[in-house]
Amino acid sequence: MNFIQVDIVGLSTSPSSGGAYALVLGEVEGNRRLPIIIGAFEAQAIALELENIQPPRPMTHDLLRDLFETVGAEILDVVIDELREGTFYAKIRFVHTGDESQLDARPSDAVAVAVRVGAPIYVAPSVLEEAGIPTEEEGTATAQMPRTEVEEEYNAPPKSRLSQMEDQLEKAIKEENYELAAKLRDEIQRLKGEQAKN
């Protein structure tokens, strides 16, 4: 399978998030963003490494990196390869004594290890297709005919809840509020799933 390489483009939080952060991954050769909700500890572990801040004692992800090095294993890359019922799944792929193998991991832990060893991060096309959020770049916005205020007020059909949420998702992306965008995306997918069953 051909995986799509991504980079970390942001870590964000909001006061209403209850301690959760959005890890935002962006296509290296594309305009889609993949927000993944992660915990505060994992966000801190990623941020410390990105900022080149060394804690006085090794953190869990430092310990894992050191363990790989001590046993002579080389981390090749990290792959976020599955999305099931709103949960992302990842693998840390490595070589040890000439044999390739992989470890199942949460994406947040896998990314925290990847940034420590300089390993590339990949996403399965199916995951990016399902959960990726396209960002507008110059020349890619779809042209729409402007509507008069009268048409907006009297002729527009009332918007469904799904349509309203899609509008909110678009606004959240424009404002780069990826945490909200991820929550809206997940709720939209749930609603579409319910509609498909009916």
N, C-alpha and C positions, 0 to 999 in steps of 0.2 A: 504494500500500500504506500502511495506517495503522501507523506505528511507535509503539512504547511508550517514553515518556520515562523515563529512569533518572537517578539521582544516585549519586555516589560515597559509599558508606556505610562503607568501610573499606579499609585496606591491612594485610595481616598476613603474618607469616612464622613459621617455626619453625626451631630449630637443625638439624633433620634435612632441611631443604628443599634444601640444596645451593645456597643463594643465590637461590632462587626466592621470589617473593612472590605472594600472592593479592590481586588487585584485585577488590573486591566492589562490584558495582553493585546498587542497589535500585530497584524500581519506585516512581515518584512516587505513583501512585494504585493501589497494590496491595501485596501482601505477599511477592512473590517476590524472591529474591536471585540474582544471576548472578556466581559467582566465576570469574575468568579468571586463569590462572597467567601471570605476567609476570617479566621479568628485573629484577635489582637496579638497573641503571642507569635503566630506565624508571620503576621504583617511586620512586627518588630524585627523578627529574624531576617526577613528579606530587606527591610529598610536599612538595618545596621550594616549589612554587607554591601548594599548599593552605595552607602555613604562612606564606606571604608572605615567604619568604627569598630575597633576590636574591644570586646568586653574583657574584663580582667580574667574571667574564667571561661572555658569553652561552653558554648550553648549546645543544645541537643543536636542541631544541624552541623555544628563544627565537629562534634564527636563522631557523627556518622561519616563526615568527609574524612576525618582522621582514620577511622576504622577501615574505610576503603583503601586508603593509602598504605596503611600498615600491613594489610593482607595482600597487597600488590594487585588490587583490582582497579581498573580504569573506568570511570563513568563516561559513557559515550554521549548520551543525551537523555532528555526527559520527553516523554510523549503523553499528552492528554488525549486519550484514545477512546473515551466513552462518556456518554451522558445518559444516565438512566434515572427516570422519575425525579429530575431536577438535581441530581447529584453527579458531579464530575469525577472521573476515575483517571488515574495516571500511572505510568510505569517509569521507573528509573532503569535505563538499559546500561549494562556494563560488561566488561570483558575481564575474566579471571582465569589464569593459567591457559590462555588461548581459547577458552569457551565463552561464547556470548550468553548472557542470561539477563533476567529482569526481575525487579522487585515491584510489587503492587504498592502504591502510595497515594496519599491524598495529594491533589495538585499543589496545595500550598506548601507541603513538606518537600515535594519533588522540586519545586521552583526554588525553595530556600537552599536546597543542596546544589542545584544547578548553578546558581549565582556564585556559590563558594568555590566551585571547580571550573567555572567558565564553560560549562557545557551548554550546547544549544537546546532550545525549547521548541517542541513541535506540537501541532494539534492535528487530529484526524480531520479530514475534509468534512465528514458527516457531522462532527461536533461543531465545527465552525459554521456549517450550513444551518444547523438547528439553532445554535445559541449566539452566533456572531451578530454584531450590530454594525451595519454599514455606516460609515461617517461620510458626510458630504465633503467632497473635494472640489476644487474649482472645475467647472465645466461638467460636473456629473449630476448636478441637481436637475430634476425633471421639471420642465416648464409646465406651468398650469395657467389656464385662462383665468384672469381675475373675475370675480363675481361682484355685482353691485350689492350695496347694502340691502336693497329691497329683496333681491334674490336670496341673499343669505338669511334674511329674517323670515320671509314668507314661503319660499319655494323649497328650501332645504328640508329634507326629511329629518325627523329627530334621530340623533345619533344613538346607536346601540352602545351598550357598556363596552363591548369589545372595541368598537371604533373609537370611543372616547379614550380608552386605555392606549390604543395605538397612537393617538395624537399626543398623549402624555409621554409616551415612549420617545417619540420624535423630538419633543421639546427637551426631555431629559438629556438626549444625546447631544443636541445643539448646545446645551448649557454644560456639557461634559460632566453631568451628574451620573456617573456610571453605576454607582450603587443603586440608585433609584431605577435606572434603566434595566439593571439585571433583575430586580424584583418585578418590574412591570413585564419584562420579557417572560419570566417564569409564569406569572399569572395569566398572561395572554395565551401561552402554550397550554395551560391547564384548561382555560375556557374553550379553546379550540378543540382540545381532546374531548371535553364534555359534549360539545356540539356534534362532533363526529360520531359519538356513541348514539346520539338521539336520532 
